[in-house]
Amino acid sequence: MSFLQVENLKTRLRENKYDVGAWEQLMGHYRGGGNSRASFVERQEVYEELLAVFPTAAGYWKAYAEAAMAVNEHGRVKSIFSQCLLNCLNVDLWTTYLRFIKKVNQQKASANGVKEFKEVREAYEFTLDRVGQDINSGPVWQEYINFLQSPKPGTPAYKALFADEGIAGQEEAHRVTVLRRQYQRAVAVPTHRLDTIWKAYENFEKTGTSKTLGRNLLDEHRSRYMSARRVYNERKSRLEGIRHTALAVPPGEGGPQQQEQIGLWLKYLEFEKSNPQRLDQPSLVARVSLAYDQALMCLVHHPEIWNDYARFHIAGGGTLSAVKVLDRARTCLPNCLMLHFALADVEESEGHIEKAKDVYEELVRCLEGMEEKEEGSRSKDRLAGVDLSDQAALIWITYMRFLRRAETQKTSRELFIRATKSGSCPWEVYVAGAMLEWRSKEQDVVVRIFEKGMRKHLGNPDFVLQYINFLLGINDLENTRAVFERALMLEPCQKSQAMWEKYIQVLYEVGDITFARDVEERKRAALGDTTTNNIHSLISRYRFLDIWPMAQGIQTDHMKRVLGMMAPPPMMAGPQAQRAWGPGMQREAEPLRLPPVLGNFINRLPTPTGAEGVVPDAEEVMAGLRNADLSMASISRQCMEAEGMGGGKLHDHLRGDDANGRRRGRFDDEGDGMYPVRSWEPSMDEYRMRMKRKMMVEQQEVAAKKAAAKAARNGMGAAIEVP
């Protein structure tokens, strides 16, 4: 790849960091640079940039670690694994981790002793605890069992693995116990190597010192093995089509393939949660947690998956696990307030008020830190770099509600005052604060809050309408009219259709009709004297709730379309449009777009004028097709019966061409039967022959009648026989 092509790819990534195609091309270029140290340094920067955007890309973490291992950058490899292992539960990545651990500890063991064998064993245990329930974990189970079986009695490795944990002289018994436990764990997991592991376990028990104990244990665990084997096939089918190494992009960035992957993951998660293997609660939690963690590697930007994961733990009584999941979720998606609030709710439901308060305080400090940053200072909060300004209103409002129910009205008021003193307090905070006071029947306080908000948001029609609705609710008509007049002095409210409509509605209900007409004239002057504005005013004057001043149905729908409240009707074409619009006024319809397969099928159908003769009953034809036996054997047998051919003659007939040179079919010489390439026609079409004879008879009858009429005119009168 040339330098210019690489720069073009980097330009695409600067414009859209989630451009998966550009990343794949760029990484393909750098991966081909060899395994030299200079090449690794060049690739390292690109790997770091990619993994900063896709921190759950297990495939690229694995490639990054292997590139560092190839140049013996062991420090870098450890750093890589510390960043990715717990968030990327991918068997291939963890297998690379095991390979690295074995490589490092083998070098240490050859130089310093044998205690490093225990570290390798711990690495295997750590790996199987995390990904041992994966369907692809069979090789890891086998490697671990082989690792435990490989040391010979009396060797340093044998003593390192079994002597320290057992009683002196009982190393062999301890080794058998450890191996048996690992075999029994492995045969309960539906993996691709399940049958192989079971056979190895059978051989292990049958060749042991106690045959009776071995038979009893095999009988006990055979049911678990059979249950895992039964679930394996269904589990395998559910995982088909899922791309475990797909890069995690935000919703909408992945196109139709992303929606398809989401659907497949959701079906697989529901399958695992249904507990088809009838596991105990701890085993079920481990199995389902692994499924969610693997799904989140591809769907990390989808808050609904995080929420479902937490709800699963809560339903099973694992509140602490749910808290950990939601804490991870808000770290991955700091802009999603739903996840922050969900964590606070869980803490509150458990009675941890201070912990719930910490969640809200973190969000508020982020808002205040943004204002401080604008003034020159820097916040040290972990959300300091997150922009939550567009969601500030909801943060303040939800926090006020929490304090009102969890603590006291006083603390809620203090937070409201704190919010109003912030640099830019949204108008929704004033409305929420006023409504909280209204629930406490503090009418005077509510009015003061709205009036305080009017100082900052008088030009905001949405806020003014909220204030007006409150005044109407307490039947304060005098102040309602005063607020309308104050607001309509400002241009933003003058251009608000909703503001004028509300004012006119109030005047027609409890005001003076003359003054209402004057307000309508002011509205026309402010918004323009257009047909839409006029009809909008007229309808709003007489409309109540969803009752319109006209006949329900066609007229109401038409008016909704005029006002932009309903989509226009679909376009008509052909005779229907001719009848609706008249000659010369037919709308041009958009071409009908069909999927390629369906369009190809319709194009092969005969035209309406191409079918002559008797018109078949479509229902009977479809019923015949549904009930027909269309297997190859049945088709071959019926063809031989219809044509009176033998097997060999049929073979030659199907391989050849008809009289017009069209290919009838093809025989599978390499297989064991016939498969159609395109539909073939029988050599004698009985239906066409009958229609041809019928037409000849009709033509002869017409000719005979013409001849008889001519003879009568000539006075011949002779009888003419009809052939």
C-alpha positions in Angstrom: 0.0 0.0 0.0 1.4 3.4 -1.0 2.0 6.3 1.3 -0.8 8.2 -0.2 -3.3 5.4 0.3 -2.3 5.1 4.0 -2.8 8.9 4.4 -6.2 8.6 2.8 -7.2 5.9 5.2 -6.0 8.0 8.2 -8.0 11.0 6.8 -11.1 8.8 6.7 -10.5 7.7 10.4 -10.1 11.3 11.5 -13.5 12.1 10.0 -15.2 8.9 11.4 -13.2 6.9 14.0 -15.8 4.1 13.7 -15.0 3.5 10.0 -14.4 -0.3 10.4 -13.4 -0.7 6.7 -10.7 1.9 7.0 -9.3 0.3 10.2 -9.2 -3.2 8.6 -7.4 -1.9 5.6 -4.9 0.0 7.7 -4.2 -2.9 10.0 -3.8 -5.2 7.1 -1.1 -2.9 5.8 0.8 -2.7 9.1 0.5 -6.4 9.8 2.5 -7.3 6.7 5.5 -5.4 8.0 7.4 -8.4 9.5 8.4 -9.2 13.1 11.4 -7.0 13.5 11.7 -4.6 16.5 11.5 -1.6 14.2 8.4 -2.9 12.6 6.8 -3.5 16.0 7.5 0.1 17.1 5.9 1.3 13.9 2.8 -0.9 14.4 2.5 -0.2 18.2 1.1 3.3 17.7 -1.5 2.1 15.2 -2.6 -0.7 17.6 -2.9 1.8 20.5 -5.0 4.1 18.4 -7.3 1.3 17.2 -7.7 -0.2 20.7 -8.5 3.2 22.2 -11.5 3.3 19.9 -12.4 -0.4 20.2 -11.3 -1.5 23.7 -13.1 -4.8 23.4 -11.6 -5.9 20.1 -10.2 -9.3 21.3 -8.8 -10.2 17.9 -6.6 -7.1 17.7 -5.6 -7.4 21.3 -4.4 -10.9 20.5 -2.5 -9.7 17.4 -0.9 -6.9 19.4 0.2 -9.3 22.2 1.6 -11.8 19.6 3.5 -9.0 17.9 5.1 -8.0 21.2 5.9 -11.6 22.1 7.6 -12.0 18.7 10.2 -9.4 19.7 10.4 -10.5 23.3 8.8 -7.3 24.7 7.6 -9.1 27.8 6.9 -5.9 29.7 4.7 -4.7 26.9 2.9 -8.1 26.7 2.1 -8.0 30.5 0.7 -4.5 30.0 -1.4 -5.6 27.1 -3.0 -8.5 29.0 -3.6 -6.4 32.1 -5.7 -4.0 30.0 -7.7 -6.5 28.0 -8.1 -9.9 29.7 -11.0 -9.2 32.1 -13.0 -7.2 29.5 -12.4 -9.6 26.5 -13.5 -13.1 27.4 -12.4 -14.6 24.2 -10.9 -18.1 24.2 -8.3 -17.4 21.5 -7.0 -14.3 23.4 -6.8 -16.3 26.7 -5.0 -19.1 24.9 -2.4 -16.6 23.8 -2.1 -15.5 27.5 -1.5 -19.1 28.6 1.1 -19.5 25.9 2.9 -16.4 27.2 2.7 -17.6 30.8 4.2 -21.0 29.9 6.9 -19.5 27.9 8.0 -17.1 30.6 7.8 -19.7 33.4 9.6 -22.3 31.4 12.6 -19.9 31.1 12.4 -19.2 34.9 12.1 -22.9 35.8 15.2 -23.8 33.8 17.2 -21.2 35.6 15.8 -21.0 39.2 13.9 -24.1 40.0 10.4 -25.6 39.6 8.1 -23.4 41.6 7.0 -21.7 38.4 5.0 -24.8 37.5 2.5 -23.7 40.2 2.2 -20.3 38.4 1.3 -22.1 35.2 -1.3 -24.2 37.0 -2.8 -21.0 38.6 -2.9 -19.4 35.1 -4.9 -22.4 33.8 -7.3 -22.2 36.8 -7.7 -18.5 36.2 -8.4 -19.0 32.6 -11.0 -21.8 33.1 -12.8 -19.8 35.7 -13.3 -17.0 33.2 -13.8 -18.8 29.8 -14.2 -22.4 30.8 -17.9 -22.3 30.0 -17.3 -21.3 26.4 -18.2 -23.7 23.7 -14.7 -23.3 22.3 -12.9 -24.0 25.6 -12.5 -27.8 24.9 -8.8 -27.5 23.9 -8.0 -25.5 27.1 -9.6 -28.2 29.3 -7.6 -30.8 27.4 -4.3 -28.8 27.7 -4.8 -28.4 31.4 -5.5 -32.1 32.0 -2.5 -33.0 29.9 -0.4 -30.5 31.8 -1.4 -32.2 35.1 -0.8 -35.7 33.7 2.6 -35.0 32.1 4.9 -34.8 35.2 6.3 -38.2 36.2 6.4 -39.3 39.8 9.5 -38.2 41.6 10.3 -35.4 39.1 10.7 -31.8 40.3 7.6 -30.7 38.4 5.6 -33.5 40.0 6.6 -32.4 43.4 5.9 -28.7 42.6 2.3 -29.5 41.5 1.2 -32.1 44.0 3.6 -32.3 47.0 2.9 -29.0 48.6 -0.8 -29.4 48.8 -0.9 -33.0 49.9 0.4 -35.1 52.8 3.9 -36.4 52.5 3.8 -39.7 50.6 0.3 -39.1 49.3 1.3 -37.2 46.1 -0.1 -39.8 43.7 -3.5 -39.8 45.5 -3.6 -36.1 45.4 -2.7 -36.1 41.7 -5.6 -38.5 41.0 -8.0 -36.3 43.0 -7.0 -33.2 41.1 -7.3 -34.9 37.7 -10.7 -36.4 38.6 -12.0 -33.0 39.6 -10.9 -31.4 36.4 -12.4 -34.2 34.2 -15.7 -33.9 36.1 -15.8 -30.1 35.5 -14.9 -30.5 31.9 -17.6 -33.2 31.0 -20.3 -30.9 32.3 -19.5 -28.1 29.8 -21.0 -28.4 26.3 -17.9 -27.9 24.1 -16.7 -29.1 20.7 -14.4 -31.5 22.5 -17.0 -32.9 24.9 -17.0 -36.5 23.5 -13.2 -36.7 23.4 -12.9 -35.5 27.0 -15.6 -38.0 28.1 -13.7 -40.9 26.5 -10.5 -39.8 28.2 -12.3 -39.6 31.5 -13.7 -43.1 31.0 -10.3 -44.5 30.3 -8.9 -42.6 33.4 -11.4 -44.2 35.7 -11.2 -47.7 34.2 -7.4 -47.8 34.5 -7.4 -46.4 38.0 -6.5 -48.4 41.1 -10.1 -48.8 42.2 -12.3 -50.2 39.5 -15.5 -50.1 41.6 -15.0 -46.5 42.6 -14.4 -45.7 38.9 -17.6 -47.4 37.7 -19.6 -45.6 40.4 -18.2 -42.2 39.5 -18.8 -42.8 35.8 -22.4 -43.7 36.4 -22.8 -40.6 38.6 -21.4 -38.2 36.0 -22.8 -39.9 32.9 -26.1 -38.0 33.3 -24.2 -34.7 33.4 -22.3 -35.6 30.3 -25.5 -36.6 28.5 -27.2 -33.4 29.5 -24.2 -31.3 28.3 -24.2 -33.3 25.0 -27.9 -32.7 24.5 -27.5 -28.9 25.1 -24.4 -28.8 22.9 -26.2 -29.2 19.6 -28.8 -26.5 20.4 -26.1 -24.2 21.8 -24.0 -24.7 18.6 -27.0 -23.8 16.4 -27.7 -20.7 18.4 -24.2 -19.5 18.0 -24.1 -19.9 14.2 -23.9 -16.6 12.5 -22.6 -14.7 15.5 -19.4 -12.8 14.9 -17.5 -12.9 18.2 -14.7 -10.7 16.9 -16.9 -8.0 15.3 -15.8 -4.5 16.2 -18.1 -2.7 18.6 -19.6 0.4 16.9 -22.4 2.7 18.2 -26.0 1.9 17.3 -26.7 2.8 13.7 -23.0 2.7 12.6 -23.0 -0.9 11.6 -25.9 -1.0 9.2 -28.2 -4.1 8.7 -25.4 -6.5 9.7 -25.4 -4.8 13.2 -29.1 -5.3 13.6 -28.8 -8.9 12.6 -26.0 -9.5 15.1 -28.1 -7.9 17.9 -31.0 -10.2 17.1 -28.7 -13.3 17.2 -27.1 -12.2 20.5 -30.5 -11.6 22.1 -31.8 -15.0 21.1 -28.6 -16.6 22.4 -28.9 -14.8 25.7 -32.5 -15.8 26.2 -31.5 -19.4 25.5 -28.7 -19.4 28.1 -31.0 -17.7 30.7 -33.7 -20.4 30.1 -31.2 -22.9 31.8 -31.6 -25.7 29.3 -29.0 -27.8 31.1 -30.8 -27.4 34.5 -27.7 -26.1 36.2 -27.6 -25.0 39.9 -27.7 -21.3 40.6 -24.0 -20.6 40.8 -23.3 -22.5 37.6 -26.1 -20.8 35.8 -24.9 -17.4 36.9 -21.4 -18.2 35.6 -22.8 -19.5 32.3 -25.1 -16.5 31.6 -22.5 -14.0 32.8 -20.0 -15.3 30.3 -22.7 -15.0 27.6 -23.4 -11.4 28.5 -19.7 -10.5 28.8 -19.1 -11.9 25.3 -22.1 -10.2 23.9 -20.9 -6.8 25.3 -17.6 -7.2 23.5 -19.6 -6.5 20.3 -22.5 -4.5 21.8 -20.7 -2.4 24.4 -22.4 0.8 23.1 -25.9 -0.6 23.7 -27.2 0.4 27.1 -30.2 -2.0 26.9 -27.8 -5.0 27.0 -26.0 -3.6 30.1 -29.4 -3.0 31.8 -30.6 -6.6 31.0 -27.3 -7.9 32.4 -27.8 -6.1 35.7 -31.5 -7.1 35.9 -30.5 -10.7 35.5 -28.2 -10.5 38.6 -30.9 -8.6 40.6 -33.5 -11.2 39.8 -31.2 -13.9 41.1 -30.4 -11.9 44.3 -26.9 -10.9 43.1 -27.2 -7.2 43.9 -23.5 -6.8 44.4 -22.9 -8.3 40.9 -25.5 -5.9 39.4 -23.7 -2.9 41.0 -20.4 -4.1 39.4 -22.1 -4.5 36.0 -23.7 -1.0 36.1 -20.4 0.5 37.4 -18.7 -1.0 34.3 -21.5 0.2 32.1 -21.3 3.9 33.1 -17.5 3.8 32.6 -18.0 2.5 29.1 -21.0 4.8 28.3 -20.5 7.9 30.6 -23.0 9.9 28.5 -25.9 7.5 29.1 -27.6 8.9 32.2 -30.0 5.9 32.3 -27.1 3.7 33.5 -26.0 6.2 36.2 -29.6 6.5 37.5 -30.1 2.7 37.4 -27.0 2.3 39.6 -28.3 4.9 42.0 -31.7 3.2 42.2 -30.1 -0.2 43.0 -28.0 1.4 45.8 -31.1 3.2 47.1 -33.2 0.0 47.1 -30.6 -1.7 49.2 -30.6 1.2 51.7 -27.2 2.5 50.6 -28.3 6.2 50.5 -24.8 7.6 50.7 -23.6 5.4 47.8 -26.6 6.4 45.7 -25.9 10.1 46.6 -22.3 9.6 45.5 -23.5 8.6 42.0 -25.5 11.8 41.6 -22.8 14.0 43.1 -20.3 12.6 40.6 -22.7 13.8 37.8 -23.2 17.2 39.4 -19.5 17.7 39.9 -19.0 16.9 36.3 -21.4 19.7 35.3 -19.8 22.1 37.7 -16.3 21.0 36.6 -17.2 21.9 33.0 -18.0 25.4 34.1 -14.8 25.6 36.1 -12.8 24.3 33.2 -14.2 27.1 31.1 -12.9 29.5 33.8 -9.5 27.9 33.6 -9.4 25.3 36.4 -9.5 21.5 35.8 -11.6 18.9 37.6 -10.0 15.7 38.8 -13.2 13.7 38.6 -13.2 10.7 36.3 -16.1 12.2 34.3 -14.2 15.5 33.8 -13.7 14.9 30.1 -17.3 14.0 29.5 -19.7 16.6 28.1 -23.1 16.3 29.9 -24.2 19.9 29.2 -27.1 18.8 27.0 -28.4 16.6 29.8 -27.8 19.0 32.7 -31.6 19.5 33.3 -32.3 15.8 33.9 -29.3 15.4 36.2 -30.5 18.2 38.5 -34.2 17.1 38.4 -33.5 13.5 39.1 -31.2 14.3 41.9 -33.8 16.7 43.5 -36.4 14.0 43.3 -34.0 11.5 44.9 -33.2 13.9 47.8 -36.9 14.6 48.3 -37.9 10.9 48.8 -34.6 9.7 50.4 -33.8 12.6 52.7 -35.8 15.8 53.3 -37.5 18.6 51.6 -34.8 20.9 52.9 -32.0 19.1 51.1 -34.0 19.0 47.9 -34.5 22.8 48.1 -30.8 23.3 48.8 -29.9 21.4 45.7 -32.4 23.5 43.7 -30.7 26.7 44.9 -27.3 25.1 44.1 -28.6 24.4 40.5 -30.0 27.9 40.0 -26.6 29.4 41.0 -24.8 27.4 38.4 -23.8 29.1 35.2 -26.6 28.1 33.0 -29.5 26.5 34.9 -32.0 25.0 32.3 -35.6 26.2 32.5 -36.8 22.6 33.1 -35.1 22.8 36.6 -37.3 25.7 37.6 -40.5 23.9 36.5 -39.5 20.7 38.3 -38.6 22.6 41.5 -41.9 24.4 41.3 -43.9 21.2 40.9 -42.1 19.6 43.8 -43.2 22.5 46.0 -46.7 22.3 44.6 -46.9 18.7 45.8 -46.3 20.1 49.3 -49.1 22.7 48.8 -46.7 25.6 48.9 -48.4 27.8 46.4 -46.6 31.0 47.2 -43.2 29.2 46.9 -44.3 27.9 43.5 -45.1 31.3 42.2 -41.8 32.7 43.5 -39.9 29.9 41.7 -41.7 30.6 38.4 -41.1 34.3 38.7 -37.4 33.7 39.4 -37.3 31.6 36.3 -39.0 34.3 34.3 -36.0 36.6 34.9 -33.8 34.2 32.9 -36.3 32.4 30.6 -39.0 35.0 29.8 -38.1 34.6 26.1 -38.6 30.8 26.2 -42.1 29.9 25.0 -41.9 26.4 26.5 -41.2 27.8 30.0 -43.8 30.5 29.8 -46.5 28.0 28.8 -45.6 25.9 31.8 -46.1 28.9 34.0 -49.4 29.7 32.3 -50.7 26.2 32.7 -49.9 26.4 36.4 -51.7 29.8 36.7 -54.7 28.4 34.9 -54.7 25.4 37.2 -55.1 27.7 40.3 -57.6 29.9 38.4 -55.4 33.0 38.5 -56.8 34.5 35.2 -55.5 38.0 35.9 -51.9 37.0 36.2 -52.3 34.6 33.3 -53.2 37.5 31.0 -50.3 39.6 32.4 -47.8 36.8 31.8 -49.0 36.4 28.2 -48.6 40.1 27.5 -45.1 40.2 29.1 -43.9 37.2 27.1 -45.4 38.4 23.8 -43.3 41.6 24.0 -40.3 39.5 23.1 -39.6 38.2 19.6 -39.1 34.4 20.4 -42.6 34.3 22.0 -44.0 36.4 19.2 -42.9 33.7 16.7 -44.4 30.9 18.7 -47.5 29.4 17.2 -48.3 27.5 20.4 -48.1 30.7 22.5 -50.6 32.5 20.4 -52.9 29.5 20.2 -52.9 29.1 23.9 -53.7 32.8 24.5 -56.5 32.8 22.0 -58.0 29.6 23.5 -58.0 31.1 27.0 -59.7 34.3 25.7 -62.4 32.3 23.9 -63.0 30.3 27.0 -63.0 33.0 29.8 -62.3 36.2 28.0 -63.9 38.7 25.7 -64.5 37.8 22.0 -63.7 41.3 20.8 -60.3 41.2 22.5 -59.8 37.7 21.2 -60.3 38.9 17.7 -57.7 41.6 18.4 -55.2 39.0 19.5 -55.9 37.0 16.4 -55.0 40.1 14.3 -51.8 40.5 16.3 -51.0 36.8 15.6 -51.5 37.3 11.9 -49.2 40.2 11.9 -46.5 38.3 13.8 -46.8 35.0 12.0 -48.1 36.0 8.6 -51.6 35.8 7.1 -51.3 32.4 5.4 -53.9 29.8 4.8 -52.2 27.3 7.2 -52.0 29.8 10.0 -55.6 30.9 9.5 -57.0 27.4 9.4 -54.9 26.5 12.4 -56.4 29.4 14.4 -60.0 28.5 13.4 -59.6 24.8 14.3 -57.9 25.6 17.6 -60.7 28.0 18.5 -63.4 25.3 18.4 -61.4 22.1 19.0 -61.6 20.3 22.4 -59.1 17.5 23.2 -59.4 15.2 20.2 -62.8 16.4 19.1 -62.5 18.3 15.8 -65.1 20.8 14.4 -65.8 18.6 11.4 -66.9 15.1 10.4 -64.6 12.4 11.7 -62.7 10.4 9.1 -61.8 11.9 5.7 -62.3 15.6 6.7 -60.5 15.3 10.0 -57.6 13.4 8.3 -57.4 16.0 5.6 -57.2 18.9 8.0 -54.5 17.0 10.0 -52.5 16.7 6.8 -53.0 20.4 6.0 -51.6 21.3 9.5 -48.7 18.9 9.2 -50.1 16.6 11.9 -50.4 13.5 9.6 -48.3 12.1 6.8 -49.7 12.6 3.2 -51.6 9.7 1.6 -49.7 7.3 -0.5 -49.2 8.1 -4.2 -51.6 6.5 -6.7 -50.9 5.3 -10.2 -52.6 3.8 -13.1 -56.5 3.6 -13.4 -56.9 4.4 -9.7 -55.1 7.7 -10.1 -57.0 8.4 -13.4 -60.3 8.0 -11.6 -59.1 10.1 -8.6 -57.5 13.0 -10.4 -59.1 12.9 -13.8 -57.5 12.8 -17.3 -54.2 14.6 -17.6 -53.7 14.9 -13.8 -52.3 11.5 -13.0 -49.5 11.7 -10.4 -46.2 10.1 -11.4 -45.8 7.0 -9.1 -42.4 6.0 -7.9 -41.1 2.7 -9.5 -41.8 -0.4 -7.4 -38.6 -1.6 -5.9 -38.4 -5.3 -5.1 -35.6 -7.5 -3.8 -33.5 -8.9 -6.6 -34.7 -12.5 -6.1 -38.3 -11.5 -6.1 -37.8 -9.2 -9.1 -36.1 -12.0 -11.1 -39.0 -14.3 -10.3 -41.6 -11.8 -11.4 -39.7 -11.1 -14.6 -39.8 -14.8 -15.5 -43.6 -15.0 -15.2 -45.6 -15.0 -18.5 -47.4 -11.8 -19.5 -51.2 -11.7 -19.1 -51.7 -12.0 -22.8 -49.4 -15.0 -23.1 -51.9 -17.3 -21.3 -54.5 -18.6 -23.7 -57.2 -21.2 -23.2 -58.7 -22.4 -19.9 -57.8 -20.3 -16.9 -56.8 -22.5 -14.0 -58.1 -22.1 -10.5 -55.2 -20.5 -8.6 -56.3 -21.9 -5.2 -56.3 -25.5 -6.6 -52.9 -25.0 -8.2 -51.4 -23.7 -5.0 -53.0 -26.6 -3.0 -51.6 -29.0 -5.5 -48.1 -27.5 -5.2 -48.2 -27.6 -1.4 -49.3 -31.2 -1.3 -47.0 -32.4 -4.1 -44.1 -34.7 -3.5 -41.2 -32.8 -5.1 -38.4 -35.0 -4.0 -35.9 -36.1 -6.7 -36.9 -39.8 -6.4 -40.6 -38.9 -6.8 -40.0 -36.6 -9.8 -37.8 -39.3 -11.5 -40.4 -42.0 -10.9 -43.3 -39.9 -12.3 -41.3 -38.9 -15.4 -40.6 -42.6 -16.2 -44.2 -43.5 -15.7 -45.4 -40.5 -17.9 -42.9 -41.1 -20.7 -42.6 -44.9 -20.5 -38.8 -44.6 -20.2 -36.3 -46.9 -18.5 -33.7 -45.6 -16.1 -30.9 -45.4 -18.7 -33.2 -43.7 -21.3 -34.3 -41.2 -18.8 -30.7 -40.5 -17.9 -29.9 -39.8 -21.6 -33.1 -37.7 -22.0 -32.3 -35.5 -19.0 -28.7 -35.0 -20.1 -29.6 -34.0 -23.7 -31.2 -31.0 -25.3 -34.7 -30.9 -26.8 -35.5 -30.1 -30.4 -35.1 -26.4 -29.9 -31.6 -26.8 -28.4 -32.8 -25.9 -24.8 -31.2 -27.6 -21.9 -33.7 -29.8 -20.1 -31.6 -30.8 -17.1 -28.4 -32.2 -15.8 -27.5 -35.4 -14.0 -25.2 -35.4 -11.0 -22.4 -37.8 -12.2 -20.3 -37.2 -9.1 -23.2 -37.6 -6.7 -26.0 -40.0 -6.3 -29.0 -38.4 -8.0 -30.4 -35.8 -10.3 -30.6 -32.1 -9.5 -32.4 -29.5 -11.7 -30.4 -26.8 -13.3 -33.5 -25.2 -14.9 -37.0 -26.5 -15.3 -37.4 -28.9 -18.3 -40.5 -29.6 -20.4 -41.8 -33.0 -21.3 -41.5 -34.0 -24.9 -45.3 -34.1 -25.3 -47.3 -31.3 -23.9 -50.9 -32.8 -23.8 -52.5 -29.5 -22.8 -51.1 -27.7 -25.8 -51.9 -30.5 -28.2 -55.6 -30.5 -27.0 -55.8 -26.7 -27.5 -54.2 -27.0 -30.9 -56.8 -29.6 -32.0 -59.6 -27.5 -30.6 -58.5 -24.5 -32.6 -58.2 -26.5 -35.8 -61.8 -27.8 -35.3 -63.1 -24.3 -34.7 -61.3 -23.0 -37.8 -62.8 -25.8 -39.9 -66.3 -25.0 -38.6 -65.9 -21.4 -39.5 -64.7 -22.2 -42.9 -67.6 -24.6 -43.5 -70.2 -22.0 -42.4 -68.7 -19.4 -44.8 -68.8 -21.9 -47.6 -72.4 -22.8 -46.9 -73.4 -19.2 -46.8 -71.7 -18.5 -50.1 -73.4 -21.6 -51.8 -76.8 -20.4 -50.6 -76.3 -17.0 -52.1 -75.4 -18.7 -55.4 -78.5 -20.9 -55.3 -76.6 -24.1 -55.0 -78.3 -25.2 -51.7 -76.2 -28.3 -51.7 -75.4 -29.7 -48.3 -71.9 -29.3 -47.2 -70.5 -31.9 -44.8 -68.5 -30.5 -42.0 -65.2 -32.5 -41.8 
